[in-house]
Amino acid sequence: MEKTPKSMRLQIAIFGRTNVGKSSFLNMLAGQNVSITSPVPGTTTDVVEKSMELLPIGPVVFLDTGGLDDISELGTLRAERAKKIFDRADVAVLVAEPEVWGSWEERVVRMAAEKGITLLPIINKTDIITPSAGFLKEVERSAGVPLLCSALDKGGKEASVGEFKTKLMTLLRDTSKSGPATIAGDLVPPGETAILIVPIDKEAPKGRIILPQVQTIRDLLDNGAMSLTVRELEYAGALEALSRKPALVVCDSQVVDLMVRLTPPDIPCTTFSILFARLKGDLTLFSAGAAALRGLKPGDRVLIAEGCSHHPIEDDIGRVKLPKWLKTYAGGELRIDTVSGRDFPADIGMYKIVIQCGGCMLTRKEILNRSSLSNSSGVPITNYGLAISECKGTLKRVLSPFKQALASYEEAVKTAI
């Protein structure tokens, strides 16, 4: 893995009316022509993504959206696509023109507030019109102190980019970061060893291993821990070869029963998917959701949400293996719907349970938004690793490193129907 994955980068979305200079502003920040610019409204037809290093902030993804005020048939579709970015963005950059602030801008301000997104207003084109004091007061009252710039002014570019970074860092400092800062580094002390069990199957393309496993190895390195990566066939031998017992064992969920069977009770163990449930979502909520599988009956409707878009393979975990284990667990056929990528239905009330993948391709905000929707709809939500471990009767064991999540699961089991 040579670059920080998009899902682990700060997501900065750029919103605004058509032709206010959103793409020009992005090009100014990137120092290159990332987005096509034109005086013709509606040039940006879809969300443009640009990954870059925004020093000293770090790795970011800029999301340049279409104009929210385009009322044409195609423009409505663009606007809907832009609105979905609110489920993903960590920061909303709202670009406006001098003396133009109305319902479209207020809508962005409102949506950002509803989603808990940091908002940074930008007044562009100040080389054409000087914004009045009254206008600036109106913007500040609604959205905070704006940054004034001209995205096409090459002479002022360095100052504008510098001010943008300064404002962004200030806003981010004022926003408390939720979620763990590590995948497994807090579970494995510096100098200790984690054994990672990585099956080599059709979902692990030749020459590489899948993203969650790569990220876990890097996370352990960053925290001064050692990792020993083996296939399930070599796991027993790896345990015997170590002179000191490992601090943690982590496996791919599909071999969780083998790991639990071979791992001594005094060695903590879990799965990659459960680690990512903690990193990307709410492990306590997901653990309680897994208990709801106990009430699954033939004919129930289940939603499986994959975070990545790919062609299903013969032994696909989300479309073949997991449905098979769920049907066996429920004792009969289930009605299983699958969505992939960033597609997720707004109405999920008809489902008995939602099962989200590990989410390595999605941001934490996206997973939390899906969890919030499930919670408000009264539908339990869990993830692949927790669901598979429940189906195989190993969930209590692999939740043992996470006391709060284990307690949530055990409490939910008491009321599972």
C-alpha positions in Angstrom: 0.0 0.0 0.0 1.8 3.1 -1.2 -0.8 5.8 -0.4 -3.2 6.5 2.5 -6.6 4.9 1.6 -9.3 7.4 0.7 -11.5 6.2 3.5 -8.8 7.2 6.1 -8.3 10.7 4.7 -10.0 13.9 5.8 -13.0 14.3 3.5 -13.4 18.0 2.4 -16.5 18.7 0.3 -16.9 21.8 -1.7 -20.5 23.1 -2.1 -22.1 26.2 -3.7 -24.3 27.5 -6.5 -23.4 26.9 -10.1 -20.6 29.0 -11.5 -19.4 30.5 -8.1 -16.0 29.1 -8.8 -16.0 25.9 -6.8 -13.8 24.1 -9.3 -11.5 27.1 -9.6 -11.1 27.1 -5.8 -10.2 23.4 -5.8 -7.7 23.9 -8.6 -6.1 26.7 -6.6 -5.7 24.5 -3.6 -4.4 21.6 -5.6 -2.0 23.7 -7.7 -3.2 22.0 -10.8 -6.3 21.7 -13.1 -8.2 19.0 -11.3 -11.7 20.1 -12.3 -12.8 21.6 -15.6 -13.7 25.2 -15.3 -16.0 27.2 -17.6 -18.2 30.3 -17.4 -21.1 28.0 -18.5 -23.1 27.0 -15.5 -23.3 23.3 -14.7 -19.8 22.3 -16.0 -19.2 20.0 -13.0 -21.6 17.1 -13.8 -20.6 14.8 -11.0 -18.6 14.8 -7.9 -14.9 15.2 -8.7 -12.5 13.6 -6.2 -9.0 14.7 -5.7 -6.7 13.0 -3.1 -3.7 15.0 -2.1 -1.4 15.9 0.8 -2.5 19.2 2.3 0.5 20.0 4.5 0.7 20.4 7.4 -2.8 19.0 7.8 -2.0 15.7 6.1 -3.8 13.4 3.6 -7.2 14.7 2.4 -9.8 14.1 -0.3 -11.4 17.1 -1.9 -15.0 16.4 -3.2 -16.0 19.0 -5.8 -19.8 18.9 -6.2 -22.2 20.1 -8.8 -24.2 23.4 -8.3 -27.0 23.0 -5.8 -29.2 25.6 -7.6 -29.3 23.8 -11.0 -33.1 23.2 -11.4 -32.8 21.4 -14.8 -33.7 17.7 -14.9 -30.0 16.7 -15.0 -29.2 19.4 -12.5 -31.7 17.9 -10.0 -29.8 14.5 -10.3 -26.5 16.3 -9.8 -27.9 18.1 -6.7 -29.1 14.8 -5.2 -25.7 13.3 -5.7 -24.1 16.4 -4.1 -26.4 16.0 -1.1 -25.3 12.5 -0.5 -21.8 13.8 0.1 -23.0 15.2 3.4 -23.0 11.6 4.6 -19.3 11.3 3.9 -17.8 14.8 4.5 -15.8 15.8 7.5 -15.6 19.4 6.4 -18.0 21.4 4.2 -16.5 24.3 2.3 -19.3 26.6 1.1 -18.2 28.8 -1.8 -20.3 31.9 -2.5 -20.1 35.2 -4.5 -20.0 38.6 -3.0 -23.5 40.0 -2.2 -25.1 36.7 -3.0 -26.4 34.8 0.1 -29.8 33.2 0.2 -31.8 30.0 0.6 -29.3 27.8 -1.2 -26.4 28.8 1.1 -28.7 28.5 4.1 -29.6 25.0 3.1 -25.9 24.0 3.1 -25.4 25.6 6.5 -28.5 23.7 7.8 -27.5 20.4 6.4 -23.9 20.7 7.7 -25.3 21.5 11.2 -27.7 18.5 11.1 -24.8 16.2 10.1 -22.4 17.7 12.6 -20.0 18.7 9.8 -17.4 21.5 10.3 -18.3 24.4 7.9 -15.9 26.9 6.3 -17.5 29.7 4.2 -15.5 31.1 1.3 -16.4 34.3 -0.6 -14.8 34.0 -4.0 -14.5 36.5 -6.9 -13.5 39.4 -4.6 -11.4 40.7 -7.5 -14.7 41.5 -9.3 -16.8 42.7 -6.5 -15.8 43.9 -3.0 -18.2 42.4 -0.4 -19.9 45.0 1.7 -19.7 45.0 5.5 -23.4 44.2 5.8 -23.0 41.2 3.6 -20.0 39.9 5.5 -22.0 40.3 8.8 -24.8 38.2 7.3 -22.4 35.4 6.3 -20.7 35.5 9.7 -24.0 35.3 11.6 -25.1 32.3 9.5 -21.9 30.3 8.8 -18.9 31.9 10.7 -16.2 34.2 9.6 -15.6 33.7 5.8 -12.3 33.5 3.9 -12.1 36.2 1.2 -10.3 35.3 -2.0 -10.1 35.2 -5.8 -9.4 31.7 -7.0 -8.1 33.1 -10.3 -5.7 35.6 -8.8 -2.3 34.0 -9.2 -0.6 36.7 -7.3 -2.8 36.1 -4.2 -2.9 32.4 -4.4 -0.2 31.7 -1.8 -1.8 33.9 0.8 -5.3 32.5 0.1 -4.1 28.9 0.4 -2.2 29.7 3.5 -5.2 31.3 5.1 -7.4 28.4 4.1 -5.1 25.9 5.9 -4.9 28.1 9.0 -8.7 28.4 9.2 -9.1 24.7 8.6 -6.6 23.7 11.3 -8.3 26.0 13.7 -11.8 24.5 13.0 -10.4 21.0 13.2 -8.8 21.7 16.6 -12.2 22.9 17.9 -13.9 19.7 16.7 -13.4 16.7 19.0 -12.3 13.6 17.1 -14.4 10.5 17.9 -13.5 6.9 17.5 -10.3 5.1 18.3 -7.0 6.4 16.9 -5.7 3.0 16.2 -6.8 -0.3 14.8 -5.1 -2.7 17.2 -2.1 -0.7 18.6 -3.9 -0.2 21.9 -4.4 -4.0 22.2 -0.8 -5.0 21.6 1.8 -3.2 23.8 5.1 -2.0 22.2 7.5 -4.9 21.7 4.8 -7.6 21.9 3.5 -9.7 19.1 0.2 -10.1 17.3 -0.5 -13.2 15.1 -2.5 -12.3 12.0 -4.3 -15.3 10.3 -4.8 -14.4 6.7 -6.4 -17.1 4.4 -5.2 -16.9 0.8 -8.3 -17.4 -1.2 -10.0 -15.9 -4.3 -10.7 -12.6 -2.5 -6.9 -12.1 -2.0 -5.6 -11.3 -5.5 -2.2 -12.8 -6.3 0.7 -10.8 -5.0 -1.2 -8.8 -2.3 -3.5 -9.1 0.6 -6.7 -7.2 1.3 -6.8 -3.7 2.6 -7.9 -4.3 6.3 -5.0 -6.7 6.8 -2.5 -4.3 5.3 -3.8 -1.5 7.4 -3.6 -3.6 10.6 0.0 -4.5 9.9 0.9 -0.9 9.4 -1.0 0.2 12.5 1.0 -2.4 14.6 4.2 -1.1 13.1 3.3 2.5 14.0 2.7 1.5 17.6 5.9 -0.4 18.0 4.3 -3.8 18.0 5.4 -6.9 16.0 3.1 -8.9 13.8 3.4 -12.5 12.6 1.3 -13.1 9.5 0.3 -16.7 8.7 -2.2 -18.7 6.8 -4.7 -20.8 8.9 -2.7 -23.9 8.0 0.4 -22.5 9.8 -1.4 -21.0 12.8 -0.9 -23.9 15.2 2.8 -24.0 14.3 3.1 -20.3 14.8 1.8 -20.6 18.3 4.3 -23.3 19.1 7.2 -21.4 17.6 6.8 -18.3 19.7 8.8 -18.3 22.9 6.3 -15.8 24.5 2.6 -16.0 24.0 1.2 -13.4 21.6 -0.7 -10.4 23.0 -3.4 -10.8 20.4 -4.5 -13.1 17.6 -6.6 -11.6 14.7 -8.1 -13.7 11.9 -10.2 -13.3 8.8 -13.8 -13.9 9.9 -14.3 -17.0 7.7 -11.8 -19.0 9.8 -13.0 -17.6 13.2 -14.1 -21.1 14.4 -10.6 -22.5 13.7 -8.9 -19.6 15.5 -11.1 -20.0 18.5 -10.6 -23.7 18.6 -6.8 -23.5 18.5 -6.3 -20.4 20.7 -5.6 -20.9 24.4 -8.3 -19.2 26.6 -5.7 -16.8 28.1 -4.8 -15.3 24.7 -7.1 -12.5 23.5 -8.4 -13.0 20.0 -10.7 -11.2 17.6 -11.3 -10.7 13.8 -10.2 -8.0 11.4 -13.9 -7.1 10.7 -14.5 -6.6 14.4 -11.4 -4.3 14.7 -12.8 -2.3 11.8 -16.3 -2.2 13.4 -14.6 -0.4 16.3 -12.5 1.8 14.0 -15.2 2.9 11.6 -18.4 2.6 13.6 -20.0 1.9 17.0 -18.8 -1.5 18.1 -21.2 -1.5 21.1 -24.2 -0.9 18.8 -23.0 -3.5 16.3 -22.5 -6.0 19.1 -26.1 -5.5 20.3 -27.2 -5.8 16.7 -25.5 -9.2 16.3 -27.7 -10.5 19.1 -30.8 -9.8 17.0 -29.7 -12.5 14.6 -31.1 -14.9 17.3 -34.6 -13.9 16.3 -34.0 -14.4 12.6 -36.6 -16.7 11.0 -37.1 -18.2 7.5 -38.7 -15.6 5.3 -37.2 -12.6 7.1 -35.7 -9.8 5.0 -32.0 -9.0 5.5 -30.0 -6.1 4.0 -26.3 -6.8 3.3 -24.3 -3.6 2.6 -20.9 -4.0 0.9 -18.7 -0.9 1.0 -16.8 -1.7 -2.2 -18.1 -2.3 -5.7 -16.7 -5.4 -7.4 -17.8 -8.3 -9.6 -19.0 -11.1 -7.3 -16.8 -14.1 -7.4 -17.6 -17.8 -6.8 -16.9 -17.7 -3.1 -17.8 -14.0 -2.5 -18.0 -13.4 1.3 -21.0 -10.9 1.1 -23.0 -12.6 -1.7 -22.3 -16.3 -1.2 -20.7 -17.3 2.1 -22.5 -14.9 4.5 -26.0 -15.6 3.1 -25.3 -19.3 3.3 -24.3 -19.1 7.0 -27.3 -16.8 7.7 -29.7 -19.3 6.1 -28.3 -22.2 8.1 -28.5 -20.1 11.3 -32.1 -19.1 10.7 -33.1 -22.6 9.7 -34.4 -21.8 6.3 -34.5 -19.4 3.3 -34.2 -15.7 3.8 -35.0 -12.7 1.5 -31.6 -11.1 1.2 -31.0 -7.8 -0.6 -27.4 -6.6 -1.3 -26.2 -3.0 -2.0 -22.7 -2.1 -2.8 -20.4 0.9 -2.8 -22.0 4.1 -1.5 -25.6 3.0 -2.3 -27.7 2.6 0.8 -31.5 2.8 0.8 -33.2 5.6 2.7 -36.1 3.4 3.8 -34.9 0.3 5.6 -37.9 -0.3 7.8 -38.8 -3.5 6.0 -35.6 -5.3 7.1 -35.2 -7.5 10.1 -31.5 -6.6 10.3 -28.8 -4.7 8.4 -25.4 -6.3 8.0 -22.6 -3.8 7.1 -19.2 -4.9 5.8 -16.1 -4.0 7.6 -16.1 -0.6 5.9 -12.5 -0.4 4.9 -13.5 1.6 1.7 -16.0 3.8 3.6 -15.4 6.6 6.0 -16.3 6.5 9.7 -18.9 9.2 9.1 -20.6 7.1 6.5 -20.8 4.1 8.7 -22.1 6.1 11.6 -24.7 7.7 9.4 -25.9 4.3 8.3 -26.0 3.2 12.0 -28.0 6.3 12.9 -30.5 5.6 10.1 -30.9 2.0 11.3 -31.3 3.1 14.9 -34.0 5.7 14.0 -35.8 3.1 11.8 -35.8 0.6 14.7 -33.7 -1.9 12.7 -30.7 -3.6 14.3 -27.4 -3.2 12.5 -24.2 -5.3 12.8 -21.3 -6.1 10.6 -19.8 -9.1 8.7 -17.4 -10.2 11.4 -19.9 -10.0 14.2 -22.6 -11.7 12.2 -20.3 -14.5 11.0 -19.0 -15.1 14.6 -22.5 -15.2 15.9 -23.5 -17.8 13.2 -20.5 -19.9 14.2 -21.1 -19.6 17.9 -17.8 -17.7 18.7 -18.9 -14.2 19.2 -18.5 -14.0 23.0 -14.9 -15.2 22.6 -13.9 -12.7 19.9 -15.6 -9.8 21.8 -13.6 -10.6 24.9 -10.9 -7.9 24.3 -13.7 -5.3 24.2 -15.5 -5.4 27.6 -18.2 -2.7 26.9 -19.1 -4.3 23.5 -19.3 -7.8 25.1 -21.6 -6.4 27.9 -23.8 -4.8 25.2 -24.0 -8.1 23.4 -24.8 -10.1 26.5 -27.5 -7.7 27.5 -29.1 -7.8 24.1 -29.1 -11.6 24.0 -31.4 -11.5 27.0 -34.1 -9.8 25.0 -33.4 -11.3 21.6 -36.5 -12.9 20.1 
